[in-house]
């Protein structure tokens, strides 16, 4: 009798929770790879000699849900955090986390949100989960790289345009014939006395219909002081990013991708001296070729042009080559193996966006082999 009463009580609590919130989903991905990496031939500082590691890539745990408010209006929310499978760390909601409303007008939300440029870059990356040492984030949105070199680079893995925007509000239109617009405003929140307010603006148009996917985005970041430190280590008055990219999926499952972008920083104060507008272009091509129903070969090549506005501009050129094989064991589980290499000119400091080789110096060539498994739920 006592066991039956306990069971009824638990059932009552469960039904009460379901009544309070009728649509909550727990989701995530567990992604781990064993890797052998190095960064040799540095022009400034020491090489990073070959070593082994285990990487968690984009392992996540998230909660999302909605409540029907009537009249076609819904309240929506999401809490998403990164998980380090290879370390004893605490889960924090450092990924897309927001609350908002959705209806016939589209969707509006506020919180920590992926912006249009980052969405587009990830959408055309061909690695499973858009993660790991083969991902295109190594080359996107950066001016000169992400390692210190004559005032360029701060060691950050991601560019300013490929991180999630904190303190932001985003509006997404309804889809019309596969087309939608996303607009985002990122507030600086802090305004020191005697300075102007910081702000980031992004807008993008996206088209998805059948085998076609394409997008065009524009972003502009204004600092709150003249000494604003950009994510690529430069002090400038304004940063802009223009990104155009797309994919096409063939009936057999083969897929091709292409990307082109311009990055610019105006009135940059360079170290040790000088001031200029600095600009670079990035382009990339990729292909996914099915060799069997579950198996595919992945290849991506991205290149950053010379850094215009700098002395010895050609010394900041770089490229990424990534080749891999992915084999789906089920709809949710994939085993994978990649080889990737970033080739940096003397002053370029490009590094992996996901799986950054800590301490790699300008001119070195981050190189890695990874083997692992990704499971989504």
Secondary structure, DSSP 8 states (H G I E B T S, - for coil): -HHHHHHHHHHHHHHHHHHH-SEEEEEEEEEEEEEEEEEE--SSS--EEEEEEEE-TT-EEEEEEEEEEETTEEEEEEEEEE--TTS----B--SSEEEEEEETTEEEEEEEEE-HHHHHHHHT--SGGG-STTSGGGTTT-SSBSS-BTTB--S-SS-GGGSEEEEEEEEE---BTTEEEEEEEEE-----TTS---EEEEEEEEEEETTEEEEEEEEEEE-SSTT-B-TTS-B-SEEEEEEEEEEEE-TTS-EEEEEEEEEEEEEEE-SSS-EEEEEEEEEEEEEEEESSSSEEEEEEEEEE---BTSTTGGGG-EEEEEEEEEEESSSSEEEEEEEEEEEE-TT-B---SSS--TT--TT-EEEEEEEEEEEE-
